[in-house]
Every structure is written in structure tokens, then in C-alpha cells.
Amino acid sequence: VQLQASGGGLVQIGGSLRLSCEASGFDANYRPIGWFRQVPGKKREGVACISSQTFSTYYLESVKGRFTISKDNTGNTIYLEMTNLEPGDTDIYYCGAFRVPFSSSWCHSDDGVAAWGNGTQVTVSS
């Protein structure tokens, strides 16, 4: 499976962005789970994830109430609506795919990510 991410950019504090991640090279065994970002010196941390079989979601504490993850009817494309952006949100965001079925709670670790999309840069300026 290949993942193509898009939608990053430069915004001011309080601005909004919408990220998209589309899976191609159709393989029914894999779907995008959500978005991760790089923590300096550590593994990527899960920012927002959505379960494969339901609409159950997980959010990193610092983005709760500001970010919303969703998916299309096929589950092959996921979206991340980012609002009220803060400088601390500045990072490269990566979408990851898991083998189905998966739970949004697996977002706690990137150990099981089977494929990564290209990173998309989000920069929030003051």
C-alpha cells in the first residue's frame, strides 16, 4: 500500500489546515490509521487515529478539541481538520497504515505501522 499525504502549509496562530492521506496500490488488508508527528530524539507520536471498523477515534491530549480526524466511506482516505493552530503544532506530519482490523487506541505507538506516507510540513507562525 502507498500513502500520499497533502495539505500542509504555513499558517498564523489560530489558523486552520486540512490534511489528507489517500491510500493507493489497492490492498484490502491495509488502511490508513491516522497521523503521527516526529518527536526529537524519540519515535513518532500518534496525533490522531481512527479505527478501521468503527468511527472510534484517539487524540493526543494537546490537540483534543482542536483537531478532528475523519475518513471516507471506503476508509482509503483519511482527513485531519486542524483548527486553532499553535506554534507547538509545528512539525512534519506523517500518515501511517496498519493491517486491518485495527483500533484507534493503537495510536499510542508507531511500532505496528506497516507503511508510511510522505511527510507534510505544518508550520504555525506567531
All heavy atoms as an XYZ file, in Angstrom:
958
protein
N       0.845     -1.178      0.000
C       0.000      0.000      0.000
C       0.888      1.238      0.000
O       1.939      1.258      0.645
C      -0.954      0.002      1.223
C      -0.199      0.040      2.535
C      -1.932      1.179      1.124
N       0.470      2.238     -0.745
C       1.187      3.512     -0.752
C       0.264      4.589     -0.232
O      -0.932      4.585     -0.501
C       1.646      3.851     -2.172
C       2.693      2.894     -2.726
C       3.126      3.268     -4.125
O       2.321      3.747     -4.919
N       4.391      3.044     -4.422
N       0.838      5.503      0.533
C       0.066      6.580      1.120
C       0.574      7.912      0.602
O       1.777      8.167      0.616
C       0.173      6.550      2.651
C      -0.234      5.256      3.342
C       0.046      5.353      4.839
C      -1.699      4.955      3.089
N      -0.347      8.763      0.181
C       0.004     10.089     -0.315
C      -0.660     11.131      0.561
O      -1.891     11.203      0.617
C      -0.445     10.257     -1.764
C      -0.129     11.617     -2.365
C       1.361     11.855     -2.498
O       2.114     10.991     -2.937
N       1.803     13.034     -2.098
N       0.161     11.911      1.242
C      -0.357     12.941      2.133
C      -0.246     14.310      1.484
O       0.659     14.567      0.689
C       0.412     12.926      3.450
N      -1.165     15.187      1.850
C      -1.144     16.552      1.335
C      -1.868     17.471      2.300
O      -2.543     17.004      3.228
C      -1.818     16.603     -0.044
O      -3.173     16.198      0.042
N      -1.718     18.770      2.084
C      -2.490     19.733      2.841
C      -1.725     20.559      3.857
O      -2.299     21.442      4.476
N      -0.453     20.284      4.053
C       0.308     21.078      4.998
C       0.555     22.481      4.473
O       0.215     22.810      3.337
N       1.152     23.319      5.305
C       1.446     24.670      4.879
C       1.843     25.548      6.035
O       2.084     25.073      7.147
N       1.909     26.834      5.754
C       2.287     27.840      6.743
C       1.052     28.651      7.109
O       0.380     29.207      6.226
C       3.365     28.757      6.160
C       3.735     29.997      6.972
C       4.363     29.597      8.296
C       4.686     30.886      6.173
N       0.744     28.710      8.397
C      -0.389     29.490      8.867
C       0.013     30.272     10.100
O       1.013     29.956     10.757
C      -1.607     28.600      9.217
C      -2.126     27.896      7.977
C      -1.256     27.592     10.300
N      -0.772     31.252     10.430
C      -0.544     32.020     11.644
C      -1.248     31.356     12.825
O      -2.123     30.495     12.638
C      -1.048     33.450     11.460
C      -0.268     34.239     10.440
C      -0.713     35.686     10.383
O      -1.881     35.992     10.601
N       0.219     36.580     10.070
N      -0.865     31.760     14.000
C      -1.504     31.243     15.213
C      -3.011     31.429     15.107
O      -3.496     32.485     14.710
C      -0.981     31.963     16.463
C       0.490     31.617     16.695
C      -1.791     31.595     17.692
C       1.117     32.397     17.847
N      -3.736     30.370     15.449
C      -5.182     30.412     15.370
C      -5.746     30.006     14.026
O      -6.968     29.893     13.875
N      -4.864     29.769     13.056
C      -5.310     29.389     11.727
C      -5.720     27.930     11.640
O      -5.664     27.188     12.623
N      -6.104     27.534     10.436
C      -6.594     26.173     10.212
C      -5.952     25.558      8.982
O      -5.567     26.265      8.043
C      -8.119     26.190     10.017
O      -8.782     26.717     11.137
N      -5.840     24.242      9.013
C      -5.369     23.480      7.869
C      -6.148     22.168      7.810
O      -6.667     21.702      8.829
C      -3.873     23.157      7.983
C      -2.881     24.277      7.752
C      -1.472     23.800      8.125
C      -2.907     24.742      6.305
N      -6.186     21.583      6.611
C      -6.812     20.278      6.454
C      -5.829     19.349      5.739
O      -5.437     19.617      4.598
C      -8.095     20.387      5.642
C      -8.877     19.073      5.561
C     -10.054     19.225      4.648
N     -11.041     18.155      4.809
C     -11.636     17.548      3.804
N     -11.343     17.882      2.567
N     -12.536     16.602      4.028
N      -5.447     18.290      6.432
C      -4.545     17.301      5.845
C      -5.367     16.150      5.268
O      -6.415     15.787      5.815
C      -3.576     16.757      6.893
C      -2.759     17.769      7.692
C      -1.768     17.022      8.598
C      -2.046     18.739      6.789
N      -4.867     15.579      4.176
C      -5.486     14.408      3.565
C      -4.430     13.328      3.375
O      -3.256     13.631      3.153
C      -6.089     14.751      2.203
O      -7.086     15.726      2.298
N      -4.856     12.091      3.451
C      -3.968     10.955      3.215
C      -4.758      9.906      2.456
O      -5.751      9.382      2.962
C      -3.454     10.387      4.532
S      -2.459      8.891      4.346
N      -4.304      9.612      1.255
C      -5.008      8.656      0.420
C      -4.156      7.427      0.188
O      -2.972      7.529     -0.158
C      -5.366      9.282     -0.928
C      -6.129      8.352     -1.852
C      -6.527      9.010     -3.157
O      -6.121     10.169     -3.388
O      -7.241      8.370     -3.943
N      -4.751      6.267      0.357
C      -4.070      5.002      0.108
C      -4.299      4.568     -1.333
O      -5.404      4.661     -1.860
C      -4.595      3.925      1.064
N      -3.226      4.110     -1.967
C      -3.332      3.589     -3.327
C      -2.594      2.272     -3.414
O      -2.042      1.795     -2.420
C      -2.767      4.603     -4.325
O      -1.399      4.833     -4.064
N      -2.536      1.671     -4.608
C      -1.936      0.355     -4.741
C      -2.791     -0.596     -3.942
O      -2.350     -1.245     -3.016
N      -4.051     -0.650     -4.338
C      -5.111     -1.230     -3.523
C      -4.726     -2.564     -2.899
O      -4.359     -3.511     -3.562
C      -6.372     -1.413     -4.355
C      -7.503     -2.042     -3.585
C      -8.195     -1.310     -2.640
C      -7.839     -3.369     -3.775
C      -9.223     -1.879     -1.913
C      -8.867     -3.947     -3.063
C      -9.560     -3.208     -2.129
N      -4.801     -2.576     -1.583
C      -4.611     -3.799     -0.817
C      -5.615     -3.750      0.315
O      -5.487     -2.920      1.209
C      -3.177     -3.877     -0.273
C      -2.903     -5.191      0.460
O      -3.868     -5.841      0.925
O      -1.731     -5.577      0.564
N      -6.597     -4.615      0.260
C      -7.690     -4.566      1.225
C      -7.236     -4.859      2.640
O      -7.974     -4.622      3.585
C      -8.779     -5.548      0.808
N      -6.023     -5.357      2.798
C      -5.562     -5.708      4.137
C      -5.014     -4.509      4.912
O      -4.749     -4.632      6.106
C      -4.476     -6.775      4.057
C      -5.020     -8.105      3.583
O      -6.094     -8.524      3.995
N      -4.283     -8.771      2.708
N      -4.821     -3.405      4.237
C      -4.221     -2.246      4.889
C      -5.065     -0.993      4.646
O      -5.592     -0.781      3.572
C      -2.795     -2.021      4.374
C      -1.865     -3.158      4.718
C      -1.701     -4.220      3.839
C      -1.177     -3.176      5.916
C      -0.871     -5.286      4.154
C      -0.339     -4.229      6.241
C      -0.198     -5.282      5.354
O       0.610     -6.322      5.677
N      -5.130     -0.168      5.684
C      -5.832      1.100      5.613
C      -5.031      2.125      6.409
O      -4.342      1.788      7.364
C      -7.230      0.986      6.240
C      -8.227      0.142      5.470
C      -8.767      0.843      4.246
N      -9.877      0.119      3.638
C      -9.726     -0.926      2.838
N      -8.518     -1.361      2.542
N     -10.790     -1.507      2.336
N      -5.169      3.406      6.037
C      -4.516      4.426      6.859
C      -5.211      4.521      8.216
O      -6.436      4.510      8.288
C      -4.685      5.710      6.050
C      -5.824      5.456      5.127
C      -5.832      3.990      4.847
N      -4.425      4.599      9.251
C      -4.978      4.674     10.609
C      -5.049      6.100     11.127
O      -5.983      6.458     11.828
C      -4.181      3.796     11.607
C      -4.808      3.847     13.003
C      -2.716      4.214     11.644
C      -4.145      2.924     14.020
N      -4.056      6.907     10.790
C      -4.072      8.243     11.331
C      -2.782      8.988     11.091
O      -1.996      8.636     10.212
N      -2.562      9.988     11.918
C      -1.468     10.929     11.753
C      -0.514     10.879     12.934
O      -0.941     10.832     14.087
C      -2.046     12.342     11.597
C      -2.920     12.451     10.404
C      -4.264     12.225     10.349
C      -2.510     12.774      9.065
N      -4.725     12.394      9.052
C      -3.671     12.733      8.255
C      -1.302     13.101      8.486
C      -3.629     13.000      6.896
C      -1.266     13.368      7.140
C      -2.416     13.312      6.356
N       0.765     10.944     12.597
C       1.827     10.926     13.594
C       2.756     12.097     13.305
O       2.817     12.598     12.182
C       2.622      9.615     13.498
C       1.812      8.378     13.763
C       0.924      7.882     12.813
C       1.942      7.691     14.964
C       0.176      6.737     13.056
C       1.206      6.545     15.221
C       0.313      6.074     14.268
N       3.490     12.501     14.324
C       4.494     13.539     14.105
C       5.751     13.182     14.854
O       5.732     12.427     15.817
C       3.971     14.918     14.517
C       3.649     15.092     15.979
C       2.916     16.416     16.198
N       2.691     16.678     17.618
C       1.894     17.634     18.085
N       1.251     18.440     17.233
N       1.760     17.806     19.372
N       6.856     13.730     14.375
C       8.166     13.365     14.894
C       8.469     14.113     16.177
O       8.311     15.328     16.235
C       9.245     13.675     13.859
C      10.592     13.080     14.192
C      10.602     11.579     14.013
O      10.237     11.055     12.981
N      11.025     10.862     15.051
N       8.896     13.398     17.172
C       9.357     13.994     18.413
C      10.881     13.900     18.424
O      11.421     12.803     18.270
C       8.790     13.253     19.642
C       9.313     13.880     20.919
C       7.269     13.269     19.609
N      11.606     15.011     18.583
C      13.079     14.968     18.543
C      13.660     13.929     19.474
O      13.336     13.887     20.657
C      13.465     16.389     18.963
C      12.310     17.227     18.559
C      11.095     16.370     18.788
N      14.473     13.042     18.941
C      15.121     12.030     19.760
C      14.246     10.856     20.139
O      14.686      9.953     20.859
N      13.020     10.839     19.665
C      12.094      9.757     20.014
C      11.376      9.256     18.774
O      11.550      9.774     17.685
C      11.069     10.254     21.039
C      11.669     10.710     22.359
C      10.572     11.120     23.338
C      11.157     11.557     24.663
N      10.106     11.955     25.631
N      10.574      8.230     18.976
C       9.756      7.715     17.881
C       8.650      8.719     17.562
O       8.373      9.631     18.333
C       9.146      6.376     18.273
C      10.135      5.234     18.377
C       9.411      3.942     18.663
C      10.362      2.766     18.678
N       9.677      1.486     18.929
N       8.012      8.482     16.457
C       6.877      9.326     16.094
C       5.728      9.102     17.068
O       5.461      7.972     17.465
C       6.431      9.013     14.663
C       7.452      9.435     13.625
C       7.123      8.933     12.235
N       8.158      9.337     11.297
C       8.255      8.899     10.047
N       7.372      8.023      9.591
N       9.229      9.325      9.261
N       5.055     10.185     17.436
C       3.937     10.064     18.356
C       2.629     10.193     17.590
O       2.525     10.972     16.630
C       4.002     11.134     19.450
C       3.848     12.562     18.964
C       3.852     13.569     20.100
O       3.963     13.165     21.268
O       3.732     14.774     19.803
N       1.646      9.426     18.034
C       0.340      9.478     17.403
C      -0.369     10.760     17.770
O      -0.446     11.114     18.942
N      -0.869     11.451     16.779
C      -1.596     12.701     16.985
C      -3.100     12.448     16.969
O      -3.843     12.905     17.825
C      -1.227     13.730     15.907
C      -2.050     14.997     16.082
C       0.261     14.044     15.963
N      -3.557     11.723     15.969
C      -4.986     11.410     15.832
C      -5.131     10.162     14.992
O      -4.486     10.047     13.949
C      -5.740     12.568     15.190
N      -5.970      9.243     15.449
C      -6.201      7.995     14.729
C      -7.670      7.640     14.746
O      -8.418      8.092     15.621
C      -5.390      6.856     15.357
S      -3.609      7.044     15.162
N      -8.063      6.808     13.783
C      -9.457      6.377     13.678
C      -9.474      4.882     13.408
O      -8.668      4.367     12.635
C     -10.192      7.185     12.581
C     -11.694      6.901     12.602
C      -9.591      6.925     11.196
C     -12.498      7.931     11.813
N     -10.387      4.198     14.070
C     -10.459      2.749     13.951
C     -10.878      2.342     12.546
O     -11.596      3.070     11.860
C     -11.453      2.182     14.971
O     -11.011      2.428     16.280
N     -10.479      1.111     12.157
C     -10.796      0.653     10.808
C     -12.249      0.228     10.672
O     -12.858      0.413      9.618
C      -9.891     -0.519     10.427
O     -10.069     -1.600     11.325
N     -12.819     -0.374     11.705
C     -14.162     -0.940     11.593
C     -15.246     -0.024     12.142
O     -16.430     -0.242     11.865
C     -14.222     -2.264     12.353
C     -13.129     -3.264     11.981
C     -13.123     -3.634     10.521
O     -12.296     -3.135      9.759
N     -14.043     -4.480     10.107
N     -14.857      0.974     12.922
C     -15.826      1.904     13.507
C     -15.333      3.326     13.285
O     -14.356      3.552     12.583
C     -15.989      1.643     15.011
O     -14.792      2.046     15.691
C     -16.263      0.170     15.299
N     -15.995      4.266     13.928
C     -15.551      5.660     13.851
C     -14.931      6.110     15.174
O     -14.836      7.296     15.462
C     -16.725      6.563     13.462
C     -17.182      6.357     12.059
C     -18.195      5.464     11.766
C     -16.563      7.037     11.018
C     -18.603      5.252     10.458
C     -16.964      6.840      9.707
C     -17.986      5.939      9.423
N     -14.509      5.124     15.952
C     -13.834      5.440     17.203
C     -12.522      6.163     16.926
O     -11.786      5.797     16.006
C     -13.565      4.147     17.984
O     -12.851      4.414     19.161
N     -12.229      7.178     17.724
C     -11.043      7.997     17.483
C     -10.174      8.110     18.721
O     -10.622      7.885     19.856
C     -11.433      9.420     17.046
O     -12.294     10.001     18.032
C     -12.132      9.413     15.709
N      -8.938      8.453     18.475
C      -7.961      8.754     19.532
C      -7.321     10.090     19.193
O      -7.027     10.370     18.026
C      -6.889      7.668     19.592
C      -5.638      8.114     20.337
C      -5.518      7.922     21.713
C      -4.594      8.764     19.673
C      -4.390      8.355     22.389
C      -3.472      9.201     20.342
C      -3.377      8.988     21.700
O      -2.253      9.431     22.373
N      -7.081     10.901     20.223
C      -6.378     12.168     20.038
C      -5.317     12.335     21.103
O      -5.536     12.028     22.278
C      -7.341     13.353     20.123
C      -8.349     13.404     18.998
C      -9.649     12.929     19.186
C      -8.001     13.918     17.749
C     -10.570     12.960     18.155
C      -8.917     13.955     16.711
C     -10.204     13.474     16.926
O     -11.110     13.509     15.901
N      -4.182     12.865     20.680
C      -3.162     13.297     21.619
C      -3.775     14.392     22.495
O      -4.534     15.242     21.994
C      -1.955     13.833     20.835
C      -0.700     14.202     21.596
C      -0.055     12.951     22.196
C       0.275     14.903     20.648
N      -3.455     14.365     23.760
C      -4.099     15.288     24.711
C      -3.994     16.738     24.266
O      -4.955     17.499     24.377
C      -3.479     15.099     26.094
C      -4.190     15.862     27.202
C      -5.605     15.394     27.436
O      -5.881     14.178     27.269
O      -6.453     16.242     27.773
N      -2.860     17.112     23.736
C      -2.618     18.527     23.403
C      -3.435     19.011     22.203
O      -3.513     20.218     21.964
C      -1.130     18.768     23.140
O      -0.692     18.002     22.037
N      -4.048     18.085     21.450
C      -4.806     18.518     20.274
C      -6.300     18.300     20.443
O      -7.082     18.678     19.561
C      -4.321     17.810     18.991
C      -2.811     17.952     18.836
C      -4.737     16.344     18.957
N      -6.695     17.720     21.551
C      -8.123     17.465     21.777
C      -8.906     18.775     21.734
O      -8.505     19.777     22.312
C      -8.325     16.782     23.135
C      -7.962     15.314     23.141
C      -8.231     14.695     24.511
C      -7.874     13.216     24.516
N      -8.089     12.595     25.851
N     -10.028     18.727     21.036
C     -10.867     19.902     20.905
C     -10.454     20.823     19.772
O     -11.190     21.748     19.410
N      -9.279     20.583     19.189
C      -8.804     21.436     18.091
C      -8.677     20.665     16.783
O      -8.858     21.239     15.708
C      -7.450     22.046     18.447
C      -7.465     22.894     19.706
C      -6.137     23.625     19.919
N      -5.011     22.722     20.109
C      -3.968     22.643     19.303
N      -3.896     23.412     18.228
N      -2.978     21.801     19.572
N      -8.328     19.395     16.861
C      -8.145     18.559     15.670
C      -9.298     17.566     15.568
O      -9.801     17.069     16.579
C      -6.834     17.783     15.736
C      -5.591     18.621     15.618
C      -5.622     20.003     15.656
C      -4.351     17.993     15.482
C      -4.469     20.756     15.551
C      -3.189     18.735     15.372
C      -3.255     20.124     15.416
N      -9.687     17.253     14.340
C     -10.727     16.250     14.095
C     -10.293     15.340     12.960
O      -9.972     15.821     11.870
C     -12.061     16.908     13.722
O     -12.462     17.811     14.756
C     -13.143     15.849     13.541
N     -10.272     14.039     13.229
C      -9.923     13.067     12.195
C     -11.201     12.447     11.649
O     -12.164     12.219     12.387
C      -8.966     11.983     12.748
C      -8.448     11.093     11.605
C      -9.623     11.152     13.836
C      -7.310     10.167     12.023
N     -11.200     12.174     10.364
C     -12.353     11.539      9.728
C     -11.854     10.672      8.578
O     -10.674     10.719      8.216
C     -13.350     12.585      9.227
O     -12.749     13.446      8.277
N     -12.762      9.897      8.000
C     -12.387      9.047      6.874
C     -13.537      9.008      5.884
O     -14.686      9.296      6.221
C     -12.047      7.637      7.349
C     -13.187      6.923      8.080
C     -12.728      5.554      8.580
C     -13.834      4.858      9.359
N     -13.395      3.520      9.866
N     -13.221      8.623      4.645
C     -14.288      8.499      3.663
C     -14.960      7.148      3.807
O     -14.587      6.348      4.666
C     -13.753      8.731      2.242
C     -12.831      7.611      1.768
O     -12.575      6.640      2.519
O     -12.359      7.705      0.619
N     -15.962      6.894      2.989
C     -16.752      5.672      3.149
C     -15.943      4.400      2.939
O     -16.257      3.355      3.504
C     -17.929      5.679      2.164
C     -18.976      6.710      2.533
O     -19.060      7.127      3.685
N     -19.762      7.136      1.548
N     -14.917      4.480      2.136
C     -14.108      3.286      1.860
C     -13.035      3.076      2.911
O     -12.501      1.969      3.033
C     -13.413      3.409      0.501
O     -12.446      4.450      0.546
C     -14.429      3.682     -0.605
N     -12.708      4.114      3.638
C     -11.615      4.021      4.603
C     -10.248      4.168      3.969
O      -9.229      4.095      4.655
N     -10.217      4.398      2.661
C      -8.937      4.536      1.968
C      -8.353      5.939      2.084
O      -7.166      6.142      1.813
C      -9.097      4.193      0.481
C      -9.220      2.707      0.236
O      -8.667      1.906      0.985
N      -9.944      2.323     -0.782
N      -9.178      6.900      2.464
C      -8.704      8.274      2.627
C      -9.101      8.777      3.998
O     -10.246      8.603      4.424
C      -9.301      9.197      1.555
O      -8.961      8.702      0.260
C      -8.740     10.608      1.700
N      -8.143      9.379      4.671
C      -8.433      9.977      5.968
C      -8.086     11.452      5.907
O      -7.293     11.892      5.065
C      -7.659      9.295      7.118
C      -6.143      9.393      6.900
C      -8.099      7.846      7.270
C      -5.325      8.909      8.091
N      -8.703     12.201      6.794
C      -8.528     13.645      6.826
C      -8.237     14.088      8.259
O      -8.688     13.451      9.216
C      -9.798     14.351      6.342
C     -10.302     13.862      5.012
C     -11.273     12.856      4.938
C      -9.797     14.382      3.820
C     -11.721     12.394      3.717
C     -10.249     13.926      2.593
C     -11.210     12.932      2.547
O     -11.658     12.461      1.339
N      -7.526     15.185      8.376
C      -7.287     15.780      9.679
C      -7.577     17.269      9.574
O      -6.847     18.011      8.928
C      -5.844     15.551     10.151
C      -5.558     16.030     11.569
C      -6.348     15.188     12.578
C      -4.060     15.943     11.886
N      -8.669     17.669     10.208
C      -9.013     19.082     10.291
C      -8.284     19.662     11.503
O      -8.492     19.207     12.640
C     -10.525     19.254     10.472
C     -11.364     18.743      9.313
C     -11.373     19.688      8.122
O     -10.872     20.824      8.250
O     -11.871     19.275      7.058
N      -7.440     20.639     11.260
C      -6.631     21.240     12.312
C      -7.095     22.685     12.480
O      -7.002     23.478     11.534
C      -5.149     21.194     11.941
C      -4.689     19.813     11.471
S      -3.048     19.850     10.712
C      -2.017     19.940     12.164
N      -7.606     23.019     13.639
C      -8.071     24.378     13.903
C      -7.362     24.960     15.106
O      -6.736     24.227     15.889
C      -9.593     24.405     14.136
O      -9.893     23.671     15.336
C     -10.339     23.795     12.968
N      -7.467     26.266     15.250
C      -6.850     26.970     16.365
C      -5.395     26.518     16.553
O      -4.966     26.181     17.657
C      -7.655     26.732     17.649
C      -7.315     27.699     18.741
O      -6.755     28.764     18.497
N      -7.644     27.330     19.970
N      -4.664     26.519     15.476
C      -3.291     26.007     15.488
C      -2.378     26.846     16.368
O      -2.527     28.074     16.455
C      -2.751     25.931     14.072
C      -3.269     24.729     13.270
C      -3.118     24.965     11.778
C      -2.553     23.465     13.689
N      -1.447     26.156     17.007
C      -0.493     26.766     17.941
C       0.927     26.507     17.441
O       1.151     25.552     16.690
C      -0.672     26.149     19.323
C      -2.075     26.226     19.872
C      -2.257     25.389     21.118
O      -1.343     24.601     21.467
O      -3.332     25.512     21.754
N       1.883     27.324     17.868
C       3.277     27.084     17.455
C       3.762     25.673     17.785
O       4.571     25.103     17.043
C       4.045     28.142     18.245
C       3.066     29.257     18.405
C       1.740     28.588     18.610
N       3.263     25.100     18.865
C       3.657     23.746     19.253
C       3.186     22.678     18.296
O       3.633     21.537     18.371
N       2.293     23.030     17.386
C       1.825     22.073     16.380
C       2.770     21.990     15.188
O       2.612     21.119     14.331
C       0.432     22.465     15.881
C      -0.618     22.461     16.970
O      -0.587     21.534     17.803
O      -1.459     23.383     16.994
N       3.744     22.890     15.137
C       4.695     22.891     14.031
C       5.484     21.588     14.007
O       6.105     21.208     15.003
C       5.658     24.073     14.152
O       4.913     25.295     14.017
C       6.737     24.010     13.085
N       5.431     20.919     12.892
C       6.114     19.630     12.759
C       5.843     19.076     11.365
O       5.068     19.667     10.592
C       5.588     18.629     13.798
C       6.656     17.649     14.248
O       7.410     17.163     13.380
O       6.728     17.353     15.463
N       6.499     17.963     11.060
C       6.170     17.203      9.858
C       5.178     16.125     10.275
O       5.449     15.356     11.209
C       7.417     16.573      9.216
C       8.415     17.655      8.819
C       7.016     15.739      8.002
C       9.727     17.119      8.295
N       4.066     16.054      9.585
C       3.018     15.098      9.913
C       3.048     13.960      8.893
O       3.103     14.188      7.680
C       1.651     15.784      9.910
C       1.453     16.668     11.110
C       2.133     17.876     11.222
C       0.608     16.287     12.150
C       1.984     18.683     12.340
C       0.440     17.092     13.271
C       1.138     18.285     13.351
O       0.989     19.080     14.473
N       3.006     12.746      9.432
C       3.048     11.544      8.603
C       1.774     10.737      8.818
O       1.330     10.555      9.956
C       4.236     10.664      8.992
C       5.581     11.305      8.833
C       6.145     12.054      9.864
C       6.325     11.150      7.658
C       7.389     12.646      9.725
C       7.572     11.733      7.506
C       8.094     12.487      8.541
O       9.330     13.055      8.406
N       1.193     10.227      7.743
C       0.099      9.285      7.927
C       0.678      7.874      7.861
O       1.651      7.619      7.151
C      -1.008      9.471      6.901
S      -0.527      9.313      5.188
N       0.089      6.994      8.634
C       0.558      5.621      8.711
C      -0.571      4.646      8.443
O      -1.744      4.957      8.670
N      -0.208      3.465      7.973
C      -1.188      2.419      7.685
C      -0.940      1.197      8.552
O       0.208      0.827      8.815
C      -1.133      2.022      6.215
N      -2.015      0.605      8.992
C      -1.961     -0.640      9.733
C      -2.684     -1.711      8.926
O      -3.520     -1.431      8.080
C      -2.676     -0.501     11.073
C      -1.815     -0.062     12.216
C      -1.698      1.268     12.539
C      -1.137     -0.991     12.995
C      -0.920      1.684     13.608
C      -0.362     -0.586     14.063
C      -0.257      0.759     14.373
N      -2.397     -2.949      9.276
C      -3.152     -4.064      8.728
C      -4.502     -4.109      9.454
O      -4.560     -4.031     10.673
C      -2.401     -5.374      8.950
C      -3.048     -6.571      8.286
C      -2.226     -7.838      8.539
N      -2.827     -9.006      7.921
C      -2.592     -9.383      6.672
N      -1.744     -8.703      5.928
N      -3.188    -10.457      6.170
N      -5.567     -4.238      8.701
C      -6.895     -4.273      9.316
C      -7.157     -5.644      9.932
O      -6.607     -6.642      9.470
C      -8.000     -3.950      8.276
C      -7.822     -2.541      7.756
C      -7.984     -4.947      7.128
N      -7.976     -5.724     10.978
C      -8.617     -4.590     11.650
C      -7.695     -3.950     12.678
O      -6.785     -4.597     13.170
C      -9.813     -5.253     12.346
C      -9.313     -6.622     12.689
C      -8.402     -7.007     11.541
N      -7.920     -2.704     12.975
C      -7.132     -2.030     13.992
C      -8.025     -1.084     14.776
O      -9.077     -0.682     14.333
C      -5.954     -1.268     13.370
C      -6.314     -0.342     12.238
C      -6.916      0.878     12.482
C      -6.024     -0.703     10.933
C      -7.233      1.726     11.438
C      -6.337      0.141      9.876
C      -6.944      1.362     10.134
N      -7.541     -0.766     15.957
C      -8.237      0.143     16.843
C      -7.524      1.479     16.871
O      -6.301      1.538     16.743
C      -8.281     -0.446     18.254
O      -8.674      0.526     19.194
N      -8.278      2.535     17.056
C      -7.676      3.861     17.155
C      -6.716      3.947     18.343
O      -5.790      4.758     18.337
C      -8.762      4.926     17.286
O      -9.566      4.689     18.428
N      -6.912      3.095     19.347
C      -6.052      3.129     20.531
C      -4.621      2.707     20.196
O      -3.698      2.990     20.962
C      -6.605      2.233     21.634
O      -6.619      0.878     21.221
N      -4.416      2.052     19.058
C      -3.065      1.649     18.661
C      -2.209      2.867     18.310
O      -1.021      2.734     18.060
C      -3.131      0.703     17.483
C      -3.804     -0.597     17.784
C      -4.451     -0.935     18.941
C      -3.928     -1.711     16.926
N      -4.972     -2.203     18.830
C      -4.664     -2.696     17.616
C      -3.485     -1.988     15.627
C      -4.974     -3.929     17.057
C      -3.785     -3.216     15.059
C      -4.528     -4.169     15.769
N      -2.816      4.005     18.305
C      -2.129      5.256     18.000
C      -1.037      5.573     19.020
O      -0.180      6.402     18.764
C      -3.160      6.385     17.996
S      -2.817      7.749     16.850
N      -1.075      4.908     20.163
C      -0.105      5.191     21.225
C       1.323      4.874     20.801
O       2.273      5.402     21.360
C      -0.447      4.391     22.482
C      -1.678      4.896     23.180
N      -1.678      6.056     23.926
C      -2.934      4.417     23.239
C      -2.902      6.253     24.425
N      -3.672      5.274     24.022
N       1.463      4.006     19.813
C       2.801      3.608     19.381
C       2.835      3.471     17.859
O       1.841      3.102     17.251
C       3.175      2.273     20.027
O       4.368      1.762     19.463
N       3.982      3.757     17.288
C       4.115      3.581     15.834
C       4.741      2.240     15.485
O       5.079      1.995     14.329
C       4.923      4.733     15.220
C       6.390      4.696     15.626
O       6.767      3.881     16.493
O       7.179      5.492     15.069
N       4.880      1.360     16.487
C       5.553      0.081     16.259
C       4.873     -0.763     15.187
O       5.532     -1.490     14.465
C       5.618     -0.724     17.562
C       6.644     -0.153     18.523
O       7.489      0.648     18.067
O       6.610     -0.492     19.723
N       3.541     -0.684     15.121
C       2.836     -1.566     14.200
C       2.551     -0.972     12.838
O       1.902     -1.608     12.004
N       3.036      0.241     12.607
C       2.747      0.891     11.323
C       3.425      0.124     10.197
O       4.635     -0.086     10.208
C       3.217      2.349     11.334
C       3.036      2.972      9.962
C       2.443      3.147     12.378
N       2.625     -0.287      9.225
C       3.135     -1.120      8.136
C       3.674     -0.286      6.981
O       4.522     -0.750      6.213
C       2.040     -2.046      7.635
N       3.160      0.921      6.850
C       3.608      1.786      5.753
C       3.417      3.232      6.160
O       2.475      3.561      6.898
C       2.815      1.487      4.482
N       4.309      4.067      5.678
C       4.249      5.493      5.963
C       4.018      6.269      4.677
O       4.556      5.916      3.621
C       5.546      5.973      6.596
C       5.796      5.486      7.980
C       6.658      4.497      8.362
C       5.175      5.958      9.184
N       6.610      4.331      9.716
C       5.722      5.214     10.255
C       4.223      6.943      9.457
C       5.344      5.415     11.588
C       3.853      7.142     10.779
C       4.394      6.386     11.823
N       3.264      7.338      4.806
C       3.143      8.255      3.702
C       4.268      9.275      3.727
O       5.073      9.305      4.661
N       4.315     10.097      2.707
C       5.277     11.204      2.696
C       4.879     12.168      3.793
O       3.715     12.311      4.123
C       5.242     11.915      1.351
C       3.851     12.399      0.997
O       2.917     11.613      0.885
N       3.671     13.707      0.833
N       5.829     12.793      4.400
C       5.530     13.773      5.419
C       5.023     15.063      4.804
O       5.408     15.431      3.695
N       4.163     15.733      5.522
C       3.689     17.038      5.079
C       3.960     18.046      6.184
O       3.618     17.813      7.348
C       2.200     17.000      4.677
O       1.822     18.265      4.146
C       1.284     16.631      5.837
N       4.605     19.131      5.837
C       5.058     20.117      6.826
C       3.912     21.039      7.236
O       3.233     21.613      6.381
C       6.201     20.955      6.249
C       6.689     22.055      7.168
C       7.485     21.533      8.351
O       8.386     20.718      8.195
N       7.153     22.012      9.557
N       3.762     21.180      8.533
C       2.827     22.152      9.103
C       3.653     23.136      9.914
O       4.385     22.742     10.826
C       1.787     21.464     10.006
C       0.952     22.503     10.749
C       0.880     20.547      9.174
N       3.541     24.406      9.588
C       4.278     25.445     10.289
C       3.309     26.512     10.765
O       2.538     27.053      9.970
C       5.339     26.084      9.381
O       6.215     25.070      8.883
C       6.153     27.117     10.143
N       3.357     26.772     12.070
C       2.482     27.777     12.665
C       3.360     28.928     13.141
O       4.218     28.746     14.007
C       1.675     27.198     13.828
C       0.691     28.244     14.363
C       0.926     25.946     13.399
N       3.152     30.084     12.589
C       3.990     31.235     12.917
C       3.263     32.185     13.859
O       2.043     32.297     13.842
C       4.373     31.976     11.646
O       3.237     32.550     11.046
N       4.071     32.859     14.659
C       3.489     33.818     15.617
C       3.401     35.199     15.011
O       3.915     35.463     13.946
C       4.335     33.852     16.876
O       5.660     34.181     16.553
